[in-house]
Amino acid sequence: MNIGLFTDTYFPQINGVGTSVHTLAEGLRKRGHNVYIFTPFDPRIKEDEKDVIRMPSMPCFMVKGFRIGLLYTPQALNKIAHLKLDIIHTQTEFSLGMFGRMLARTLNIPTVHTYHTMYVDYVHYVAKGALITPAMAKDFSKIFCNRADAVIAPTKKVLDSLIEYGVTKEIDIIPTGINTELFKKSNYKLEDTIQLKKEIGLNIDDPIMLYLGRIAKEKSIDVLINAMPELLKRIPNLKLVIVGDGPVKKDLENLTESLNLTENIIFTGAKPWAEIGKYYQLGDIFVSASTSETQGLTFAEAMAGGLPVIARKDECLENIIIHGKTGLLFENPEELPDMVESIIKNKDTLKSYSEASIKAMEELSVENFALKVDELYTFVLENKKAKHKTVPLIIPKVQKRTTVYRIKKLPNKIIRKGRRAITFAKMTKHGIIKVYRKEFKNITNEKEGNRK
């Protein structure tokens, strides 16, 4: 099977969607499928990536480090058509998701859509919530999902939300699997972890709370920082290590300085995916106050590495964190200091939670994830084949006499008259200049007639 995964976020960006796409692609390839990942071009990528197709893009002014795809040409459609995709799996509702949907309609290819993001928690990114309301985000999600042939929800929380939005398509709950081998402590040498601690300014014996992921408003990292003064009264050498980057990183650094916590809170910045596993080895516990998760993959990765998780109670974590066994769930931020102290100061509790976390994550295998998605693809393809006949790709050809130039400055419209033709040039709003030439065969005879 030839499979196209369309996503707006992928490595080197570190987030749950990119990780999910990478994990699915690897799992499906092991099952013998050809998988192509379509994602925006990122200038940080210097080498060609196997079966990763980077599409033209531009920076997103609303979200730092995020890029959005541009409009694509008929030639690009024709090039992708030669891959002979059997199914298109969109992982986003925006630029690459829309392109994948357009491609599917043009080529009559069935589509599966995974709903990763609870957009009602993200409307503040657009004009601080003045332009897009939660109700608008719900309507957009409903329309996009209802136009797919099948929808995947990573958790029951997402499924319930989509039904509440008005999605009528059948929704399958398929949790994203994780490759536990990438995070196991046995894969990392103790001396390497000690060296990493020294490099970022940690003492070997410091107890460490770890947060890893996007640094964004909806992650509520400020709750963790504001809890540190009380925690330091109980655990004087405690450190909070924040791994990642995002739009509010500078704000949180300023908050840290205002609380005189720069020696106890360390921001490492974003790290390459290949190095993420070793950063999990720094922590004694993993902490998060976010309620905007759809699945919480970083929680699962931390647990696979043997880190107990302390997180804010959320429906999406019910199948991952077992309160009092693999970690603790709080409802009010005031509960956080007591929970951290109860685990950090009790080595037996820490060890028990760690062992239970590792065992729990063995059930979230990549193989099981890929198998369930593969079965859904097969079901969708069989249904689509029964309802529709395949149609050939028809893409209009560009006119031979139309020449396209990219010029920085030019008047809005130019008309140049010649002896046998008139040339028109007009600038589009994207800075593209189109030149049209109109010839007159009988121009000489017309002039002679006018003289008479």
C-alpha positions in Angstrom: 0.0 0.0 0.0 1.2 3.5 -0.8 0.3 5.8 2.0 0.6 9.6 2.3 0.8 11.3 5.7 0.1 15.0 5.6 1.2 17.1 8.6 1.9 20.7 9.4 4.4 19.8 12.1 7.2 17.3 11.9 10.9 17.1 13.0 12.9 19.2 13.9 9.8 20.5 15.7 9.3 18.5 18.9 5.7 18.0 19.7 3.1 15.2 20.0 1.8 15.4 16.5 5.3 15.1 14.9 6.1 12.2 17.2 2.9 10.4 16.4 3.4 10.8 12.6 7.0 9.5 12.8 5.9 6.6 15.0 3.1 5.6 12.7 5.3 5.9 9.6 7.9 3.6 11.1 5.3 1.1 12.2 3.6 1.0 8.8 6.9 0.6 7.0 7.7 -2.5 9.1 4.4 -3.9 8.0 5.6 -3.6 4.4 3.9 -0.4 3.2 5.4 2.6 1.4 4.9 5.7 3.5 5.5 9.3 2.4 5.4 12.2 4.8 4.3 15.5 3.4 5.3 18.5 5.6 6.3 22.1 5.3 9.9 22.9 4.4 12.1 23.8 7.4 15.4 25.7 6.9 16.9 23.8 9.8 16.9 20.6 7.7 20.2 20.4 5.8 20.0 16.9 4.5 17.5 14.9 2.4 15.2 12.7 4.4 14.1 9.4 3.1 10.4 9.5 2.0 9.9 12.9 3.6 8.6 15.4 1.1 9.1 19.0 2.2 6.6 21.4 0.6 7.1 25.2 0.1 6.4 27.1 3.3 6.7 30.4 5.2 7.1 31.2 8.9 3.9 31.6 10.9 3.8 35.0 12.5 1.4 33.8 15.2 3.5 30.9 16.5 7.2 31.0 16.8 9.1 28.2 15.1 6.0 27.0 13.3 5.8 27.1 9.5 2.7 27.0 7.2 2.5 25.5 3.7 1.9 27.7 0.7 -0.3 27.2 -2.4 0.8 24.3 -4.6 1.0 24.2 -8.4 -0.6 21.8 -10.9 3.0 20.5 -11.5 3.3 19.6 -7.9 0.0 17.7 -8.0 1.2 15.8 -11.1 4.5 14.9 -9.4 2.7 13.5 -6.4 0.2 11.7 -8.6 3.1 9.5 -9.8 3.5 8.1 -6.3 0.2 6.4 -6.9 -1.0 6.9 -3.3 -3.7 4.4 -2.2 -4.8 6.4 0.9 -4.2 9.9 2.3 -4.0 10.3 6.1 -4.2 13.9 7.2 -2.9 14.8 10.6 -3.8 18.5 10.6 -6.8 20.7 9.6 -4.7 23.5 8.1 -2.3 24.0 5.2 -1.0 20.5 4.6 -4.3 19.0 5.8 -6.2 21.1 3.2 -3.7 20.2 0.5 -4.1 16.5 1.3 -7.9 16.9 1.1 -7.7 18.7 -2.2 -5.3 16.1 -3.6 -7.6 13.3 -2.4 -10.6 14.9 -4.2 -8.6 15.5 -7.4 -7.2 11.9 -7.5 -10.3 10.3 -6.0 -8.3 8.8 -3.1 -9.9 8.0 0.2 -8.9 10.0 3.3 -8.5 9.2 7.0 -8.1 12.0 9.5 -6.6 12.0 13.0 -7.8 14.8 15.2 -4.8 15.6 17.4 -5.5 19.1 18.7 -8.2 20.6 20.9 -8.5 23.9 19.1 -10.8 25.4 21.7 -7.7 25.7 23.9 -5.7 27.4 21.1 -7.9 30.2 19.9 -5.8 32.8 21.9 -3.1 32.5 19.3 -5.2 34.3 16.7 -5.5 38.0 17.6 -5.7 36.9 21.3 -9.0 35.2 20.7 -10.7 38.3 19.2 -11.1 36.9 15.7 -11.8 33.2 16.4 -14.1 32.0 19.1 -14.3 28.4 20.6 -17.6 28.0 18.8 -16.0 28.8 15.5 -13.1 26.3 16.2 -15.7 23.6 17.0 -17.6 24.2 13.7 -14.4 24.1 11.7 -13.4 20.8 13.3 -16.8 19.4 12.6 -16.8 20.3 8.9 -13.2 19.0 8.4 -13.9 15.7 10.1 -17.2 15.1 8.4 -15.6 15.3 5.0 -13.1 12.5 5.7 -13.9 8.8 5.0 -12.9 7.9 8.6 -11.7 9.7 11.7 -9.2 8.6 14.4 -9.4 10.0 18.0 -6.3 9.1 20.1 -8.4 9.1 23.3 -12.0 8.9 24.5 -11.8 12.6 25.6 -11.3 13.5 21.9 -14.1 11.2 20.7 -16.5 12.7 23.2 -15.5 16.2 22.1 -16.0 15.5 18.4 -19.4 14.0 19.0 -20.3 17.1 21.0 -19.1 19.3 18.1 -21.5 17.5 15.7 -19.1 15.0 13.9 -21.3 12.3 12.4 -18.6 10.1 10.9 -17.7 6.9 12.7 -14.8 7.6 15.0 -12.2 5.0 16.0 -10.2 5.4 19.2 -6.6 4.4 18.3 -4.0 5.6 20.9 -0.6 6.5 19.5 2.0 3.9 20.3 5.5 4.6 21.5 8.8 2.9 21.0 9.7 2.1 24.6 13.2 1.1 23.6 14.1 4.7 22.9 13.5 5.8 26.5 14.7 2.8 28.6 17.4 3.7 31.2 19.3 0.5 30.2 20.1 2.2 26.9 22.0 5.0 28.5 25.2 5.0 30.5 25.2 6.6 33.9 28.4 8.5 33.2 26.8 10.1 30.2 23.8 11.3 32.3 26.2 12.7 34.9 28.1 14.5 32.2 24.9 16.0 30.8 23.9 17.2 34.2 27.2 19.0 34.6 26.8 20.6 31.1 23.5 22.2 32.0 24.5 23.3 35.5 23.1 20.5 37.7 24.7 18.8 40.7 24.9 15.0 40.6 22.7 14.6 43.7 20.1 17.2 42.9 16.5 15.9 42.9 15.0 16.9 39.5 11.5 17.6 38.3 11.4 17.4 34.5 9.1 19.1 32.0 9.6 18.3 28.3 7.5 19.7 25.4 6.2 22.9 23.8 6.5 26.0 26.0 3.1 27.5 25.3 0.4 29.2 27.3 -2.0 26.2 27.3 0.7 24.0 28.9 0.4 26.0 32.1 4.1 25.8 32.9 3.7 28.9 35.1 1.9 26.7 37.6 5.1 24.6 38.0 7.3 27.7 38.4 5.0 29.4 40.9 5.0 26.2 43.0 8.8 26.3 43.3 9.2 28.7 46.2 7.1 26.5 48.5 8.8 23.3 47.2 12.3 24.8 47.9 11.3 25.3 51.6 10.7 21.5 51.7 13.4 20.4 49.3 16.2 23.0 49.2 18.3 21.6 46.4 15.3 20.7 44.1 15.7 21.7 40.4 13.1 22.2 37.7 14.5 21.4 34.2 12.4 22.6 31.3 13.3 21.1 27.9 11.7 22.6 24.8 10.9 25.9 23.1 7.8 27.9 22.3 6.0 31.3 22.2 6.0 32.0 26.0 9.5 30.8 26.8 10.7 34.4 27.3 7.8 35.2 29.5 8.5 32.2 31.7 12.2 33.1 31.9 11.1 36.6 33.1 8.8 35.0 35.7 11.7 32.9 36.9 13.9 35.9 37.3 11.2 37.9 39.2 10.9 35.0 41.7 14.8 34.8 42.1 14.7 31.2 40.9 17.3 31.3 38.1 19.6 28.9 40.0 16.8 26.3 40.5 14.9 26.5 37.2 16.9 25.6 34.0 15.7 26.2 30.4 17.6 23.9 28.1 15.9 25.0 24.8 14.7 22.7 22.1 16.7 19.5 21.5 16.8 17.2 18.4 14.5 14.2 18.5 17.5 11.8 18.4 18.7 13.2 21.8 15.3 13.4 23.6 15.7 10.0 25.2 18.8 11.0 27.1 17.1 14.1 28.5 14.4 12.0 30.1 17.2 10.3 32.1 17.8 13.6 33.9 14.6 13.6 35.9 13.4 11.8 39.0 9.8 12.7 38.3 8.0 14.2 35.3 5.6 17.1 36.0 2.9 18.9 34.0 0.0 21.2 34.7 -1.5 21.1 31.2 -5.2 20.3 30.5 -5.0 20.8 26.7 -3.6 17.4 25.9 -5.3 14.9 23.6 -3.2 12.0 24.6 -0.1 13.2 26.5 2.7 11.3 24.6 5.4 13.0 26.6 3.9 11.5 29.8 4.0 8.0 28.2 7.6 8.6 27.0 8.6 9.6 30.5 7.0 6.6 32.1 8.7 4.3 29.6 11.9 5.8 30.9 10.9 5.0 34.5 9.8 8.4 35.6 6.7 8.7 37.8 4.3 11.5 36.5 2.6 14.2 38.5 0.1 15.8 36.3 -3.2 17.8 36.4 -6.2 15.5 36.3 -7.5 15.1 32.7 -9.7 12.6 31.0 -7.1 11.8 28.3 -4.7 10.5 31.0 -7.0 7.9 32.5 -5.5 5.1 30.5 -1.9 6.2 31.0 -1.5 7.4 34.6 -2.9 5.2 37.4 -3.2 7.5 40.4 -1.3 6.2 43.4 0.5 3.5 41.3 2.3 5.0 38.3 2.0 8.6 39.4 -0.3 11.2 40.9 -3.0 13.5 39.5 -3.9 16.9 41.1 -6.9 19.1 40.5 -5.7 22.3 42.3 -2.2 23.7 42.0 -2.0 23.9 45.8 -1.8 20.1 45.9 1.4 20.0 43.8 4.0 20.6 46.6 2.7 17.8 48.8 2.7 15.4 45.9 6.2 16.2 44.8 7.5 15.9 48.4 5.8 12.6 48.9 7.6 11.0 46.0 11.0 12.8 46.0 11.6 12.2 49.8 10.5 8.6 49.7 12.9 6.4 47.7 10.7 3.3 48.1 7.7 5.1 46.7 9.8 6.5 43.9 11.1 3.0 43.0 7.6 1.5 43.1 6.1 4.1 40.8 9.0 3.9 38.4 8.7 0.1 38.0 4.9 0.3 37.6 5.3 3.0 35.0 7.7 1.0 32.9 5.4 -2.1 33.0 2.3 0.0 32.1 3.9 1.5 29.0 4.8 -1.9 27.5 1.2 -2.2 26.4 1.4 0.9 24.2 3.5 -0.7 21.5 4.2 0.7 18.1 3.3 -2.6 16.5 -0.3 -2.5 18.0 -0.7 1.1 16.9 0.3 0.4 13.3 -1.8 -2.7 13.1 -5.0 -0.9 14.1 -4.4 2.0 11.7 -3.6 -0.6 8.9 -6.9 -2.4 9.5 -8.8 0.9 9.3 -7.1 1.7 6.0 -8.1 -1.6 4.6 -11.7 -1.1 5.7 -11.9 2.4 4.2 -10.3 1.2 0.9 -12.8 -1.6 0.5 -15.8 0.7 1.2 -14.5 3.3 -1.2 -13.9 0.8 -3.9 -17.4 -0.4 -3.7 -18.9 3.1 -4.0 -16.7 4.8 -6.5 -15.0 4.2 -9.8 -11.4 5.5 -10.2 -11.2 8.6 -12.3 -8.1 9.8 -14.2 -6.1 12.8 -13.1 -6.9 15.9 -15.2 -4.9 19.0 -14.5 -5.1 22.0 -16.8 -1.9 22.8 -18.7 -0.3 26.2 -18.3 -0.8 28.4 -21.4 2.3 28.4 -23.7 2.3 32.1 -24.2 2.1 32.9 -20.5 5.5 33.7 -18.9 5.8 34.0 -15.1 8.5 36.2 -13.5 9.3 36.9 -9.9 10.2 40.5 -9.5 10.5 42.6 -6.3 9.2 45.9 -7.6 7.0 46.7 -10.6 3.9 49.0 -11.1 0.6 47.3 -10.7 -0.1 47.2 -14.5 2.1 47.8 -17.5 0.9 48.1 -21.2 3.6 48.2 -23.8 2.6 48.7 -27.5 4.8 47.4 -30.3 4.6 47.3 -34.0 2.8 44.0 -34.2 1.7 43.3 -30.6 0.6 44.6 -27.3 2.1 43.2 -24.1 0.2 43.3 -20.8 2.0 42.7 -17.4 0.2 42.6 -14.1 1.4 41.9 -10.5 -0.6 39.5 -8.3 -0.9 40.0 -4.6 1.7 37.3 -4.0 4.4 39.2 -6.0 4.1 37.1 -9.1 4.2 39.0 -12.5 2.2 37.5 -15.3 3.0 38.7 -18.8 0.5 38.3 -21.7 1.3 39.0 -25.4 -1.4 39.6 -27.9 -0.4 39.7 -31.6 -2.3 41.4 -34.5 -1.8 39.9 -37.9 -3.5 42.6 -39.9 -2.0 45.6 -38.0 -0.3 47.0 -41.1 -3.4 47.0 -43.2 -5.4 48.7 -40.4 -2.9 51.5 -40.2 -2.9 52.0 -44.0 -6.7 52.1 -43.9 -6.6 54.8 -41.2 -4.3 56.9 -43.3 -6.7 56.9 -46.1 
